[in-house]
Amino acid sequence: MKKILYISPYEEFVVAQNGGYGVVAESFKRMFDNMSSIEVEYVNINILASGNLNRINQRFDVCILLVHPSSFENKIFKQNMEYVSSICDKTYIHIFWETSPTPSKWKWLWQSDIFTGFISPSKFVFDMINYETKKFNKENHLIYCPVFEEDYEKYKISISKKETEDVFNVLYMGQYTKRKGMEDAIIGFVQALSEYKDCRLVLKYHPLSDKELPASDLISNLVSTNTKKMNAKIYEVTGNLSKDDIYSLYNEASVLLFPSRGEGYGLPLVEAGMIGLPCIYTDWSSTKETGKFRGNKSIAYILDTAQGMAQYDYEGNSVYAVPYIKDIVKNLKECYEAWKYSKEEYYEYTNNNDIDIIKKFGPKVFTEQISKLIGE
């Protein structure tokens, strides 16, 4: 039986302090708990920052580490990882990144003897890491975050209820940053649907820094500079929400608008897809994998220097995908017209995407991928 040390933010998943990292941590833990061939010790990531490593006092076959990239340059983190590596035969770190290339200051990761190799959540990230590590003989693994069908059953969209829907609800779900595309979503919505009284944009966001303009000012400016007639409504939803509240937003939506300029994974696309909600997404980075399902619409883009992200330590050579507004407008109009014509047909087209998502990201795929890593 293989002994695994899993260091992650799993305990903080319930209070949603880690966003996507917490979801990945909890999903891995659920899979590990059901694998009889391994014995896992779970350690919260905070132990690496505190330096309190006394409780880890045995040897392990494999260590898997999930940590936010902001920790990579932390001196205590590096020192403690040296210790962890010394008690594990193999040590892997889970890397999430959303632009190209990976930061140059991560060079020490690729070269370090601490890490046997790296885990990627998508082919997009996997290819970047393979490129960076090709000289250093690393074992790199693509392991998708497992998706559990039973988690979404009670939230599945009811087409019969949707047939009485009288408002076309466009949902944006994500951070308030340049990269996440909230500004692009607002402009696209206003230019596409501002004249219609039965259209609404719901912005579920949270700011990450004080560098962004107040969201209400941004919305007001973008509306006034992109239309002369605003009959549609825009609503803001902020703060931490429960899982039920989040899926209420998905259920009330008519389409998820996700014009992100770069993603390491793209969790909202999976969540929306699993309940049958149509999605519009930027056709670059990891969203090519999490968004490309039946009935979803992709947004064309141009690759350009990542702007407005210096406060998050993005480097000058960082590149992301700037979505074409005209393509957002086109896709929104097509969705609205299809919704007006027949709500039943509109929702039926994406209603069974959960089947294909499970085939691609379900527990069976995870088991195959993780088994290769631990050597089963």
N, C-alpha and C positions, 0 to 999 in steps of 0.2 A: 504493500500500500504506500503510495507516494504521499509525502508530508509537504503541505503547501503553507507558506506564510503569505497572507493577503493583507497588505497595508493600504487603507483607503478611507474615504470620508463616509463610510456606510452608516455609522451611527447618527449622522446629522441629516440623513435622507428625509426623516419624518418632518423636520422643521424647514426643509427646502432651502437650507442655507448654501448649498453647493450647486443648485440648479441641475444641469445635465450631468455633472460629475457625481452628484448624489444618486441620480437615477441609474447610472452605469454601475456604481459601486453596489447598490442594492440588488440590481439584476444579476451581477456576477455572484453575489453571495447566495441568492436563491438557487442558482444553478449548482454551485459548489455543495450546498446543503443536500442536494439530491443525487450527488455522485458518490456511489458506495466505494469506489476504487481509490478515493483520496481522503486524507485527514487534513483539515484546514484549521489553522489558528488565525483568528481575525484580530487585527490591531488597528485602532483608529490612527489616521494620519497625523493627528496632533502630537503623537509620541515622538515623531521625528523632529518637531520644532522644539519640544520641551527638553529633549535629551535624556528622558527617563526610559532607558532601554533595558532596565534590569529584568523586566518581566519576560523578555525574549532571551531565553537561556538554553535553548536546545538547537539541534541542527535540523535543517530543512532541505528537501530536494530542490524545491523551487520557491522563489519569492516573486510575487507580482505586486507592483507598486502603482497606485493611481493617485496622482497629486496634480494640483493646478500648476501650470508652467511658471507662475510667479515665484514658486519655491526653488526653481532650478539653480538660481544664483545665490541662494541662502547658504552661508558658510556652515551653519550648524547642520543643515540638511545634508550637505556633502559629507561632513564628518560622520554623521550617523549612518549614512548609506554605506560608507566604507565598512562600518561594523556589521550592518545587516548582510552585506555581501560576503563577509568573512564566515558567516554561519549558514550560508545557503550555497548549494552546489551551483545553482543557476539563478540569476537575478534579472528580471525584466521590468521595464518601466513603460507604462501606458502613456502614449503621446497623443494629445489632441492639438491640432493646429489648423488654422482656417485660411491662411494666405500663402503665397508662394514667393520666395523659398522659405524654409524654416529659418529662424533667427540665427545670425552668425555667432552670437554669444552662447549658443548651444553646442558649439563645436566640441567642448570638453566632454559632453555626453557621448557623442559618437566615438570619441577616441578613448574614453575611460575604460579601464579594466573592471570597474565596479559592475558594469552592466553586460550580461551575456548577449542581450539583444533588446528589441523593442516591440511593443504591441501597438498596432494601429487600429482605429475604429472604422476605417474606410479605405478603399483602394486609393483614393486621392492622397491620404496621409501616408499610406504604405509606400507608394511610389516615390514620394519625397524622401522618406527615411532611407529607402534602398539606395537612392542616389547619394545621400550624404554619407552612408556607411559602407559603400562598396569597397573602400580601401582597408576597412578595419575588421573584416571577418566576423560580422555580427549575425545573430540568428533573429531575423525579423518575422513577425507573425501578424497576419490580418485576422482579427477576431471581432466580429460584429457584436454590438450590445444586444443581448437576447431580448426578444419581444414575446410576451406571454399572452396568448389569445384570451385566456380567462379574465385578464385585467380589464378588457374592453367590452365584454359582452353586454353589460348593463348600460353602457353608454352608446351603443350602436344607434345610428340615426334611424328613426322610424319614418319610412317614406310616406305612410298614410297620414302621419301628423304633419309632415312637411308640405303635403298637398294644400293645406290651409294657410300656409305661410304668406303673409301679405307685405313683408319687408325683405328686400335683398340685403342681407347682412354680410359685409366684408370684414373679416377678422384679421388683424395683424397681431402676432404673438412674438415678443422678443424684447431684447434690451433696447434702450434708447441710445444707440450709438450710430455713427456713420456707417460702420460695417454691416450692421443688422438691417439697414435699409428702411427704417421708419420714415425718413424724409421722402424716399422714393415711393413708398406706399401711399403717403398722403397726396403727393403730386399726381401719381397715377390715378388714384381714386377721384380726385377733384376734376382732373381733365376728362376722365371717362364718364363719370356718373353724377356730377354736381347738379345737373338740371332736373334730376328725377327725385320726386318727393318720397318714393318708396325705396330709396337706397340709404344705407347707413354704413359708416366705417367705425368699427370698434377697435381702439388701440389699447391692447393689454401690454404694458411696458413697465420697465423699471430703469431709471438712470444709473449709470455706473460711476459718474464723476460730476464735479461741479463745473466742468468746462462746456457742457452743452447748454444751449439757450433753454430757458424755461419752456417746457413742452407746449403750454398754452400759447405762448408768444410765437413759437415755431408754426403751430397749426394755423393761427390767425394770419400770419404772414403768407404762408403757402396758399391758403384759401384765397386771400385778397389779390395775390399776384398770379393766380392760375385760372380764375374764372370771374365773370362779372355777374353770374347768377347762381347762387348757392341754395338750392332747394333741399339737397341731401343733408344728412346730419352726421356729425362726428362726435363720438363719445370716448372718454378716457377711462381706463381701469388701471389702477396702480396698486402696489402693495402685494404681500404674499397672499396667495389664495390656496384653499384646500383643493385636493384632487377633484372632489365633486364640483367645486366652483369652476375649476379650469375646464372640466368636461361639459359643464353647463354652457360655457362660452362656445365651445366647439359645436355643441348640439344646436345652439341658437344661430350659428353662423350658416351662411349659404356657400361661402368659399373661404379658404385660408389663403391670404395673400402674403407670400414669404419671399420678398425680393432681396434676400441676403446677398451681400457681396463676397461672402466666403464663410464656409462652415467646416468644422472638423467632423460633424456628424449630421445635425439637422433634425433634432428630436421632434419639434412640432409637426414636421411632415409625416413622421411615423405615427404620432398620436392621432392626427387628423385622418390619415389614411386608414387606420385601424377601425375607425367608427364610420367610414364611408363618406367623409367630407371631401369634396373636390378641392384641389390645391393648385395654386399658381406659384412657381418657384424659379429662381435664377438657375440656369442650366450650366453651372460650374461648381467646382470643388465637390464636397461630399453630397450635396443635394442632388447631384446626378444619380446617386445611388438610392437615397431615401425618398426622392420625389418622383422618379420616373415610373409611374404606374398608370394603369388604364384611366383615361378621362382627365388626368391632370394636364396642365398646360405649362410649358416651359417659357422662360423669358430669355430672349437673346441679350448679349452683353458685349462690352469691350473691356479688355484687360488694361488696367491703368495703375499708376502708383497709388498706393493706399493713402487716402487723404483723411484728415480729421481724426487720426488715431494715435498721435504722438504721446498723448497722456497715458496711453496703455503700452508704451515702450515699443511701438512698431518701428522698425528700422526703415531708413530711407529707400532701400531697394525692394521693400515689400510691395507685392502686387495683389490686387483683388479684382473682381469682376463688377464693373459698373453696369447695372441693368439699363437697357434702353427703355425710356419712359413710354415711347410710342408702342412698344411691345406689351408693357403692363396695361396700357389703355386698351389696346386691341383685345387682349385676353379677358379683361374685365367686361368689356362690352359684349364679347361673345358669350361669356358665362351668364350675364344678365339677360341677354336675349333668349338664350336656351332656357333659362329659369322661367321667364315670362311665358314662353311658348308651351312648356309642359314641365311642371315641377317633378312629376313622376319619372319621366324619362331622364331629366337632368340628374336626379339623385341615384337612379338605378345604374347609371353608367359607371359610377365609382363605388357602388354599394358593396361589391365583393372584393375590393382591393385588399382586405384583410387576409384573404387566402394566399395571395401572392406575396404579401409582406411576411407572413409566417414562413412561407417556403424559403424566403431569402434570409430572414433574420431570426427565425424561431429557434427553440431549444435544441432541435436536432442538429442544426448547423453549428450552433455554439459548441455542442459536445464534440463534434468532429474537429472543429478548429482548436479548441483548448486541449484536446487529447494529443494533437500533434506537438503542442508546446511542452506538455508535461511528459511526453515520451511514452504514451500508452499504446 
